Amino acid sequence: MKFRAQSSWLKTVEELDKSVTNRYSLVGDFVKAGDFEEEYSEGLYPDCNKEGTAKKPQTDYRLFRFRNGKVRLLDLVIDAQRSWAQDFWEAVEDEL
């Protein structure tokens, strides 16, 4: 499995900054991704997954909640455009 092979990432969300409309609106830190031995803290995590080919790339984003040892998918954006972060705002506001 090529997990994180194409510049994909995972980060925390500590707060929401609506003064910007891109990925920087989801304020948090990048975390080590792809290591299944890693222990993740409880919280919100947006995940970027890049797949496809150079001619036809696809970037998908997921918003997860880690709590009590369980993972819950809150939102998903398939083949995202530049405003993908705004699609997560409502879910982030509900969870923070």
C-alpha positions as MATLAB code, in Angstrom:
seq = 'MKFRAQSSWLKTVEELDKSVTNRYSLVGDFVKAGDFEEEYSEGLYPDCNKEGTAKKPQTDYRLFRFRNGKVRLLDLVIDAQRSWAQDFWEAVEDEL';
ca = [
       0.000    0.000    0.000;
       1.387    3.421   -0.952;
       0.170    5.161    2.178;
       1.200    8.841    2.076;
       3.339    8.237   -1.011;
       2.087   11.317   -2.891;
       2.570   14.247   -0.477;
      -0.535   13.427    1.544;
      -0.837   14.644    5.142;
      -2.682   14.503    8.469;
      -2.990   17.312   11.026;
      -4.873   18.341   14.147;
      -7.546   21.048   14.319;
      -7.271   23.242   17.402;
      -9.411   26.132   16.154;
     -11.169   27.570   13.119;
      -9.962   30.822   11.538;
     -12.603   32.148    9.132;
     -10.470   35.162    8.203;
      -8.966   32.848    5.556;
     -10.875   30.447    3.318;
      -8.206   27.905    2.448;
      -6.571   25.079    4.418;
      -5.049   27.592    6.818;
      -8.542   28.143    8.254;
      -8.121   24.777   10.002;
      -5.556   25.792   12.609;
      -3.438   22.980   14.032;
      -0.233   21.008   13.726;
       0.835   18.371   11.230;
       1.331   14.932   12.742;
       3.266   11.851   11.722;
       1.033    9.891    9.382;
       1.224    6.391    8.009;
       2.758    4.790   11.103;
       0.100    2.455   12.450;
       2.049    2.047   15.703;
       1.605    5.763   16.426;
      -0.791    6.752   19.226;
      -2.979    9.698   18.238;
      -4.474   12.065   20.806;
      -8.208   12.618   20.968;
      -9.369   15.418   18.702;
     -10.224   16.484   15.173;
      -7.998   15.487   12.263;
      -8.318   16.517    8.627;
      -6.617   14.075    6.293;
      -5.416   14.716    2.738;
      -5.052   11.738    0.417;
      -3.522   12.259   -3.033;
      -3.952    9.546   -5.641;
      -4.183    9.106   -9.371;
      -1.652    9.852  -12.066;
       0.238   12.951  -13.141;
      -2.282   13.425  -15.953;
      -5.314   12.759  -13.780;
      -4.579   13.476  -10.111;
      -7.256   13.249   -7.441;
      -7.103   14.819   -3.988;
      -9.579   13.701   -1.335;
     -10.017   15.141    2.160;
     -11.578   13.537    5.221;
     -12.362   14.980    8.624;
     -12.076   12.498   11.504;
     -12.817   12.630   15.221;
     -10.638   10.434   17.463;
     -12.346    9.819   20.829;
     -12.297    6.975   23.362;
     -10.107    4.833   21.109;
     -12.547    5.095   18.194;
     -12.411    6.905   14.861;
     -15.521    8.590   13.439;
     -15.693   10.063    9.932;
     -17.369   13.489   10.142;
     -17.086   14.720    6.558;
     -15.553   13.822    3.206;
     -14.642   15.805    0.079;
     -13.838   13.732   -3.027;
     -11.713   15.194   -5.857;
     -11.530   18.499   -4.006;
     -11.250   22.012   -5.358;
      -9.470   24.970   -3.742;
     -12.307   25.732   -1.285;
     -12.391   22.251    0.273;
     -11.595   23.535    3.798;
     -14.807   25.573    3.891;
     -16.738   22.344    3.354;
     -15.487   21.222    6.794;
     -16.326   24.410    8.694;
     -19.772   23.352    9.906;
     -18.541   19.983   11.173;
     -15.526   21.610   12.858;
     -17.751   24.186   14.584;
     -20.052   21.402   15.823;
     -17.117   19.423   17.242;
     -14.966   22.150   18.822;
];
